[in-house]
Amino acid sequence: MPMASQDLTVVALLADPDAPTEVAQRMARVLPSRLADKAQQGRRFDVNVVSEPFTAGTEDTSILMQRIRDRAGSEHWDIVVALTDLPLHTHGHKLVVDLNHEHGLALLSLPTLGGWRLQTRARRAVEEVVLGLTGPPADGAQGPQQRQPPMGRFVSRLAPVHPGAVDEEEIADLRYVLSGPRGYLRVLVGMVRANRPWRLVPGLSKALAAALATGAVATVNSTVWSLAGALSAPRLVIATVGSLVLMIGWLIVDAQLWHRSSDVSREARQRVKLYNASTVLTVGIGVVVCYAGLMVVNLVWALFILNDQVFASMTQTPLHTADYWTLSWFVASVATVGGALGSGLESDEAIRAAAYSKREQERRDMLLDDGDQLKP
């Protein structure tokens, strides 16, 4: 690691735009004091957050580490920890973190931390990385691989993380990876968390408007009353699943969220599967939330508008409490189909942000724009 001056260690959090930058900015508020308490020996830390699309155009870990080293060389930083929300692969495994002790570099993939308590896990991971990189330098034949792993406590908390293979020509000298079904599930959940599915609900405003209009009309339709009362619970479930699948499929197709790659390598195929799975889950969560909201709105509307005498005269059955729930449930399915067919969300950036491929394209565009601005 480069020598820190006067016991002050300058740490740069180089973060991809969007979620990684937000995570870095939050942890930067508490990192200096927490690092100083853990490091002791009077060492102080200055933490800076730099937001730029350093992953634009590539997911090759060697290239990314080279970019991080080049970026660190142009600044007066002692340690650089790069944060990305991309799922990185190396040697058939999912990368958690790459470390280089000589130059004080680290590359951390946030999705490998999972989807729960991401901020806390990311902060602890960065603390472990920084403290490991500020440790005493290796001497002689005792390189970083032979030292006490700086991520030891971090690994024990986030099993199945384990050390990974590092080629001699790589910049990294120590690596931790995820593997196996549990590792895949952790990364997938982490990717969905990074996509922030709760932001999809405002993005579905046009679909919601169409669905609410459809639901309002359907709730006062006597034919819908009769259909809702005649449908059994299994058929209502089938109607729900069918409407949700239609809505999710329509949004993905309409916004062109399905990721394809011309690369036929194993790692590329794994990335494509992760991208598409995370997109389906992200959009699915948003649609389910909207469906639940539709049910509540339809129920309130039904309680307000339905008259038991009119209902009984049209359906030949009395209006019971269960009828309100059944009608709201069925109308939510009908309204969801209406919202899907009438959404017209092809220009909505909130939906497109659910796909990693789209955010990657945005980063490329940002990189090109920055390059154009630097030209004389």
Summary of the structure (lengths in Angstrom):
residues: 376
radius of gyration: 26.0
end to end distance: 35.7
largest distance: 92.5
contacts: 1242
relative contact order: 0.12
helix: 58%
strand: 12%
